[in-house]
Amino acid sequence: MPVKTKDVVEQGMKQVFLPAIIMIFAAQLNLNLLINGFKISLAVICLPIFMFLFEDFLAVPVTLITAPGILVMRCLIEWLTTGTSFVSAAENYAPEMVFYLCYGGLFALYTHFIKLDHFSGVRLLPLVAVDMISNIAELLVRTGGGAFHREVLLRLLIVGVGRTALAAVCLAAFDAYGLFILRKDERLRYRRLLLLTSQLKSEMIWMNKNTSHIEETMAVSYSLYNDLNGIDHPLAKEAAQKALTVAKDIHEVKKEYYLIMNGISDALSTDQEENGMWMKNVFEMMQESARHLFGNNGQNIKIDIQLEKNFYTDKHYYLMSVLRNLINNAAEAAGEHHARIVLSEREEDGNCVIRVHDDCGGIDEEYLPTIFEPGFSTKINFETGQVSRGLGLSLVKDIVESQLGGSIAVASENGCTDFVIRIPKKNLEAAA
């Protein structure tokens, strides 16, 4: 079988036949209602779930396979359990095909215009009408005008609401914990991508700040060139040319620097679908990723979460960058010792107060006034002599103040350290 043909078959199995088989078996979970042979099954709640899970779900082909498949399965079960002939069972259950074909068609038409790619109670409400119309169509085939009795319509409404509510519960669970229904390797890659993006966004802040330093340095070089060039002395003239060369080199570096910045900005701006995250997911991502983020240091770190109120934020990248830096510092301070970090959030006077507490040894009192200054670092590798660049806490402070409009404070005593971040709630909270 050619590779392309094989891929098409595998894709068809995944998008059509597998969902149809699942629905056929799900249809066997049912109860009798109203009249003999009229069964209320759970099969149709699979349609919105499949639409949510699979980007290219094909509702119509799945329904065209499901409807006769359910009929055959019903007849087979009837024959095995009661000895009823296939013909008699088919006459009894054939009208049920009308329900599935009608539901599948209306569902496909609705989802053509309204996507069910995330949970929304409002978007699911029309499925109650789809359910009722499909049941009425089946009853019209079975009984004629009996479908329009008030009691029948009320029961069909209850059935439609019940099935749609069950689908809504499933979709809400998938949406709230969408990060966890992915395969383990995909989930890990997704976490790493989010954290990498947050790190790049925070680095862009420093790069933007450094552009002004580049401009100032270049201006100083040109000024030095002009000053030296005005001195009538061979050494001064030679020094002036060197200053001019430095200014030109800085100019070239600046151009390359801007190209790099523009490239990173373009790459980050392509992520338009990631509009935000729930605070619970932000905290849980930091909790789950500790071992992967901090290597051996993360093995001995336990991170607890205390969330007063879960809310949606579009500043998740900045928050992840801030929390990542603070947790990383704690993990490095703990080293091989076991330590506990507590991420907590509460509301206070219109502010979101995020507290990062750790028992990783504390910070010397003499360092507390300067830990947020650029270049400050106590991290040194005594084997290589390499010193940390000392931008972590300075970057944290800059993000909290400049990007989030908040403030950060630190206190340390008895081997414990507390970073307290206050950000106006209006600067963090966004519409889901």
C-alpha positions in Angstrom: 0.0 0.0 0.0 1.5 3.4 -1.0 2.4 5.6 1.9 -0.1 8.3 1.0 -2.9 5.8 0.7 -1.9 4.3 4.1 -2.0 7.7 5.7 -5.4 8.4 4.3 -6.8 5.2 5.6 -5.3 5.8 9.1 -6.7 9.3 9.1 -10.1 8.0 8.1 -10.0 5.4 10.9 -9.1 8.1 13.4 -11.6 10.8 12.3 -14.6 8.7 11.2 -14.6 5.0 12.0 -13.3 5.1 15.5 -15.7 7.8 16.7 -18.6 5.9 14.9 -17.7 2.7 16.7 -17.5 4.5 20.1 -21.0 6.1 19.4 -22.4 2.7 18.4 -21.4 1.2 21.7 -22.4 4.3 23.7 -25.9 4.0 22.2 -26.3 0.7 24.1 -26.4 2.8 27.3 -30.1 3.7 27.1 -33.5 3.7 28.7 -37.0 3.3 27.3 -39.2 6.4 27.3 -42.7 7.2 26.2 -43.4 4.3 23.8 -42.0 0.8 23.1 -38.9 0.9 21.0 -38.2 4.6 21.7 -34.8 4.6 23.5 -32.9 7.5 25.0 -29.2 6.8 24.6 -26.0 8.6 25.4 -24.5 8.3 21.9 -25.2 11.8 20.7 -23.3 13.5 23.6 -20.2 12.1 21.9 -20.6 14.5 19.0 -19.8 17.7 20.9 -17.1 15.9 22.8 -15.5 14.7 19.6 -15.8 18.2 18.1 -14.0 19.6 21.1 -11.2 17.0 21.1 -10.6 16.8 17.3 -9.9 19.8 15.2 -11.0 18.2 11.9 -13.9 16.1 13.2 -16.3 15.0 10.5 -19.8 14.9 12.0 -21.7 13.9 8.9 -19.7 10.9 7.8 -19.6 9.7 11.4 -23.4 10.0 11.7 -23.9 8.2 8.4 -22.0 5.2 9.7 -23.3 5.4 13.3 -27.1 5.4 12.4 -27.1 2.0 10.5 -24.4 0.7 12.9 -26.7 1.3 15.9 -29.6 -0.4 14.1 -27.5 -3.5 13.4 -26.2 -3.6 16.9 -29.8 -3.2 18.4 -31.1 -6.1 16.2 -28.1 -8.3 17.1 -28.6 -7.7 20.8 -32.4 -8.3 20.5 -31.8 -11.5 18.6 -29.2 -12.8 21.1 -31.2 -11.9 24.2 -34.8 -12.6 23.2 -34.6 -14.6 20.0 -36.5 -11.9 18.0 -35.8 -12.1 14.3 -33.7 -9.4 12.6 -36.7 -8.3 10.5 -39.0 -7.7 13.5 -36.2 -5.9 15.4 -35.3 -3.8 12.4 -39.0 -2.7 12.0 -39.0 -1.7 15.6 -35.7 0.2 15.7 -35.4 1.5 12.1 -37.1 4.9 13.0 -34.2 5.5 15.4 -32.0 6.1 12.4 -34.1 9.1 11.7 -33.0 10.6 15.0 -29.3 10.1 14.5 -29.3 11.3 10.9 -31.4 14.4 11.9 -29.2 15.1 14.9 -26.0 14.6 13.0 -27.1 16.9 10.1 -28.3 19.7 12.4 -25.2 19.4 14.6 -22.9 19.6 11.6 -24.8 22.7 10.3 -24.6 24.4 13.7 -20.9 23.7 14.3 -20.1 24.9 10.8 -20.9 28.4 12.0 -20.3 28.0 15.7 -17.1 26.2 16.8 -17.1 24.1 19.9 -13.3 24.2 20.4 -13.6 25.4 24.0 -16.3 25.1 26.7 -19.1 27.6 26.5 -22.5 27.0 28.1 -24.1 29.6 25.8 -22.8 27.8 22.7 -24.1 24.5 23.9 -27.7 25.7 24.6 -28.9 25.3 20.9 -28.1 21.6 21.2 -31.2 21.3 23.4 -33.2 22.4 20.4 -31.3 20.0 18.1 -32.0 17.1 20.4 -35.7 18.0 20.6 -36.2 18.4 16.9 -34.4 15.1 16.2 -36.5 13.2 18.7 -39.7 14.8 17.3 -38.6 13.7 13.8 -38.2 10.1 15.1 -41.6 10.2 16.9 -43.3 11.5 13.8 -42.1 8.5 11.9 -43.2 6.2 14.7 -46.5 7.7 15.7 -47.5 10.5 13.3 -49.0 13.4 15.2 -48.3 11.9 18.7 -45.1 13.8 18.9 -46.9 17.1 19.6 -48.7 16.2 22.8 -47.8 18.6 25.6 -46.6 15.8 27.9 -44.4 14.3 25.2 -42.8 17.6 24.3 -42.1 18.3 28.0 -40.4 14.9 28.3 -38.4 15.5 25.2 -37.3 18.9 26.5 -36.2 17.3 29.7 -34.3 14.7 27.8 -32.7 17.4 25.6 -31.6 19.4 28.6 -30.3 16.4 30.4 -28.2 15.1 27.5 -26.9 18.6 26.7 -26.1 19.2 30.4 -24.1 15.9 30.5 -22.2 17.0 27.4 -21.5 20.3 29.0 -20.1 18.7 32.2 -17.7 16.6 30.0 -16.6 19.6 28.0 -16.1 21.7 31.1 -13.9 19.0 32.6 -11.9 18.7 29.3 -11.6 22.5 29.1 -10.5 23.0 32.7 -8.0 20.2 32.5 -7.2 20.4 28.9 -3.5 20.4 29.7 -3.8 17.0 31.3 -5.8 15.1 28.6 -2.9 15.4 26.2 -0.4 12.6 26.0 2.4 12.8 28.5 5.1 13.8 26.0 2.8 16.4 24.3 2.0 17.8 27.7 5.6 18.1 28.6 6.5 19.8 25.3 3.6 22.2 25.7 4.7 23.2 29.2 8.2 23.7 27.9 6.9 25.8 25.0 4.9 28.1 27.4 7.8 28.5 29.7 10.2 29.2 26.9 7.9 31.8 25.5 7.6 33.4 28.9 11.4 33.5 29.2 11.8 35.0 25.7 9.2 37.7 26.5 11.0 38.6 29.7 14.3 38.7 27.9 12.8 41.1 25.3 12.1 43.5 28.1 15.8 43.7 28.9 16.7 43.9 25.2 14.3 46.8 24.8 15.9 48.6 27.8 19.4 48.0 26.4 18.6 49.7 23.1 18.8 53.0 24.9 22.2 52.1 26.4 23.4 51.2 22.9 22.2 54.6 21.6 23.8 56.4 24.6 27.2 54.6 24.1 27.2 55.4 20.4 26.4 59.1 21.1 29.3 59.2 23.7 31.7 57.8 21.1 30.7 60.4 18.5 31.0 63.1 21.1 34.4 61.9 22.0 35.3 61.8 18.3 34.2 65.4 17.8 36.1 66.6 21.0 39.3 64.8 20.0 39.1 65.9 16.4 39.1 69.5 17.5 42.5 69.2 19.2 45.4 69.9 16.9 47.7 67.1 17.9 48.7 63.9 16.1 47.8 61.6 19.1 44.4 63.4 19.5 43.7 62.9 15.7 44.6 59.2 16.0 42.4 58.8 19.1 39.6 60.6 17.3 39.7 58.1 14.5 39.6 55.2 17.0 36.6 56.8 18.7 34.9 57.1 15.3 35.6 53.5 14.5 34.1 52.5 17.9 31.0 54.5 17.1 30.6 52.9 13.7 31.1 49.4 15.2 28.5 50.2 17.8 26.1 51.3 15.0 26.6 48.0 13.2 26.0 46.1 16.4 22.9 48.1 17.0 21.5 47.1 13.5 22.2 43.5 14.2 20.7 43.8 17.6 17.5 45.3 16.2 17.3 42.5 13.6 17.5 39.9 16.4 14.9 41.8 18.4 12.5 42.0 15.4 13.0 38.3 14.7 12.1 37.3 18.2 9.2 39.7 18.3 7.8 38.4 15.1 8.1 34.8 16.4 6.3 35.7 19.6 3.6 37.6 17.8 2.6 34.6 15.8 1.1 33.0 19.0 -2.3 34.6 18.6 -4.4 31.7 19.9 -2.8 31.7 23.3 -4.9 34.5 24.8 -4.5 33.7 28.4 -4.6 31.1 31.2 -6.4 30.5 34.5 -4.3 31.4 37.5 -4.8 27.8 38.8 -3.1 26.5 35.6 -0.2 29.0 35.9 0.4 27.8 39.5 0.0 24.1 38.6 2.4 24.4 35.7 5.1 25.8 37.9 4.3 23.0 40.4 4.5 20.2 37.8 7.5 21.6 36.0 9.8 22.0 39.0 11.8 18.9 38.3 12.1 19.6 34.6 12.9 23.3 35.1 15.6 23.1 37.8 17.3 19.8 37.1 18.8 18.0 40.1 17.9 21.0 42.4 14.2 20.4 41.5 14.3 16.8 42.8 14.2 17.9 46.4 11.7 20.8 46.0 8.1 20.4 47.1 5.8 23.2 45.8 2.4 23.7 47.5 -0.4 25.9 46.1 -2.8 28.1 48.0 -5.2 29.9 45.6 -7.9 32.0 47.1 -9.7 32.8 43.9 -9.1 31.4 40.4 -9.4 34.0 37.6 -8.4 34.3 34.0 -5.4 36.4 33.0 -3.7 37.4 29.8 -0.5 38.3 31.7 0.4 34.6 32.2 3.7 34.8 30.4 5.0 37.6 32.7 3.7 35.7 35.7 5.4 32.5 34.7 8.7 34.4 34.2 8.5 36.0 37.6 7.6 32.8 39.4 10.1 30.8 37.5 12.9 33.1 38.6 11.8 33.1 42.2 11.4 29.4 42.4 14.7 28.8 40.6 16.5 31.0 43.1 15.0 29.0 46.0 15.9 25.7 44.3 19.5 26.8 43.9 19.7 28.0 47.5 18.3 24.6 48.7 20.9 22.7 46.7 20.7 19.0 47.8 18.6 19.7 50.8 14.9 19.1 50.9 12.9 22.3 50.8 9.3 23.5 50.6 8.0 26.4 48.5 4.5 27.8 48.9 2.8 29.7 46.0 -0.2 31.6 47.4 -2.6 34.2 46.0 -5.2 36.3 47.7 -7.1 39.6 47.1 -6.5 42.6 49.2 -7.7 46.2 48.6 -8.2 45.7 44.9 -4.8 44.0 44.5 -3.8 40.5 43.7 -1.2 39.6 46.3 1.1 36.7 45.2 3.4 35.4 47.8 6.3 33.0 47.2 7.5 31.5 50.5 10.4 29.1 50.8 12.5 27.6 53.6 15.6 27.2 51.6 18.0 29.0 54.0 17.1 32.6 53.7 19.0 35.7 52.5 21.6 37.5 54.5 20.3 40.7 55.9 23.2 42.7 54.3 22.1 41.6 50.8 18.4 42.5 51.1 18.7 46.2 50.1 20.5 45.3 46.9 19.2 42.0 45.6 17.0 43.8 43.0 19.8 45.8 41.5 21.1 44.7 38.1 24.4 42.7 38.3 23.9 41.7 41.9 24.6 38.0 42.5 25.9 35.7 45.1 26.1 32.7 42.7 29.6 31.7 41.8 31.0 28.5 40.5 34.3 28.1 42.5 35.6 25.5 40.0 35.2 27.6 36.9 35.1 31.1 38.5 31.9 31.8 36.5 29.6 34.3 38.1 25.8 34.6 37.4 24.9 37.6 35.3 22.7 38.8 38.2 19.6 39.7 36.1 17.1 37.4 37.6 15.7 39.5 40.5 16.3 42.7 38.7 14.2 41.3 35.8 11.5 40.2 38.2 11.3 43.7 39.7 11.2 45.2 36.2 8.4 42.9 35.0 6.3 43.4 38.2 6.7 47.2 38.1 6.9 48.1 34.4 4.8 45.4 32.8 2.2 44.7 35.5 2.1 48.0 37.3 2.7 46.4 40.7 5.3 46.2 43.4 7.5 43.6 45.0 9.0 43.3 48.5 11.2 40.7 50.2 11.7 39.7 53.8 13.9 36.9 55.2 14.4 35.5 58.6 15.0 32.2 60.4 16.0 30.5 57.1 12.8 31.4 55.3 12.3 34.0 52.6 9.1 35.7 51.4 8.6 37.6 48.2 5.3 39.5 48.2 4.1 40.8 44.9 1.1 43.2 44.7 -0.5 43.8 41.4 -3.8 45.7 40.8 -6.4 43.1 39.9 -7.5 45.1 36.9 -4.1 44.8 35.4 -4.2 41.0 35.7 -7.7 39.8 35.2 -9.1 39.3 31.7 -12.3 38.0 30.1 -12.2 34.3 29.6 
